[in-house]
Amino acid sequence: MVKSEPDAFSWDQQVANGVEPWTGVRNAQAAANLRAMRRGDLAFFYHSNIGKEVVGVVEVAREAYPDPTDETGRWICVDMRTARPVPRPVTLAAMKAEPRLDGLALIRQSRLSVVPVSAEHWAVISSMAGL
C-alpha cells in the first residue's frame, strides 16, 4: 500500500499521469518496503490525512532506483502505473472495524508512507472495495 496526501498528490493526478515515480520517501522502513516491490506487483493507493481511504490500485512499473528528488543519493523510488480505481473506497475506519484486518500494517504503523499488505489482507480489502 502506498499512501499520499491528496492535497500533495492525489489519485486523480496518478490517473492523469498514468505512470508516476513514487518519490519523497524518507523513512528507512518505508524505503525498505519500496525496495521489496517487484515489477508487476500491485499496491493499493491510499489517501492519507484527507479522506483516509483506499481509492485505487497501482502497479509497479519500474523497480527501485535512485530517487531524483533526493540530493543525498541515499533514498530510492519506484514507478507506479495506474491500474484501476476501486468501485467503493475503503475508509480507515472500515478497515479498523474489520476483524479480518487485525495486524494490517496500515493500522499498526500508521505513519509509514509505504506498508506491506499480506495476501489475506489484500483479499479482504479488495472485497470491501468491490474488486
N, C-alpha and C positions, 0 to 999 in steps of 0.2 A: 504494500500500500504506500502510495506517495501522497503527501499532504501539501497543500498550498493554500495560502490566504487568498481568497478570491479577489480582494482588492489589489493584490500584488500580481497574481497570475491565476486566472480563472479557467474553468472548464471550457467556457466559450472561446477563450484565447487559444487553448490547446486545440480545440476543434478547428478554429480558423487557420492555425499554423500547420496542422497535420502532424509534422514531426518537430519536436522541440527538445533542445538539450535541457536536462534536469540539473541545473547549476545552482550554486549557492549553498550546498550542503556543507556545514562547518562543524559537524559533530562526528566524532570518531565512530560511534556505533552506527549512526545513520549512514555514514560513508561506507562502513563495512557491509551494511545491508545493500547499498547500491552496488558495491564491488561483487557481491554474490549473484547479482542478476545476470541472466544469460539472454542472448538474442532470442526473441520469440516468447519469453516469459510475459505473463500478463500481470497487471497490477491494478488495484482499484485506485481511482483518482478521488481524493477526499478534500472537500473544502473545510479548512480549519478556521477557527476564530469566528467567522461569519458563516452561518448555516450549519456547520459541524455535521456534514453528511457526505456519504459516498454518492457521487454524481455521475461517474463514468468509469470506463475501463480503458487502460492504455497498454501498449505492447512495447517491450524493449526492442528498439530498432538498431541500437549500437551499444555494445558493452562498454564498460568503464574505460575512460580516457581522461587526460588531464583537464580539469575544469578551466576554461578560458577566462573566467571571471576571477580566478584566484592568482594573485600576483606572487604568492609564495611558492607555487608549484606543488603544494602539499596535498591538495584536495582533488577529487575526481568527480565526474558526472557521467550520466548515460543519456542516450537519446531515447525519447519516448514518442511512439506513434499513436495517434488516436485510434482506438479500436471501436468503441461504441458507448453511447450514453446508457445509463440504467433507466428502465421504464419507471421505476419507483425509487427515488432517492432514499437511502437508508441513513437515518439520523444516528448520532452518537447515543442519544437517549434510548432508541430502539435496540441498539447493539448491547448497551449495558443491561437492558431488561431481558435479553435473550440468554437463558441459562446455557445453551449450547455454545455460546461465545465466551464462556468463562476462560480466562487465560489469554484472550486476544491481546496482542502486543499494543494495539492502539489504546486499549484501556489501561494496561499495566504500565506502559511507557509513553504516556500521552504527549510528552514534549518532543519526542523524536519525529523528524520530518519524513523518515522512510522507515517503515516497520514491516517485518515479515508477516505473512498470513499463511497458516497451515492449510493443507488441502481440505481438511474438515471444516475449518472456519470459512474458507473460500466458498464451499458448497452452501453453507448456511446463509452467508451474506448474499450470494448470488440468488438464492431462493427468495430471500426477503426483498431483493431488488427487482424481482420478476424476470430474471435472466434464465 
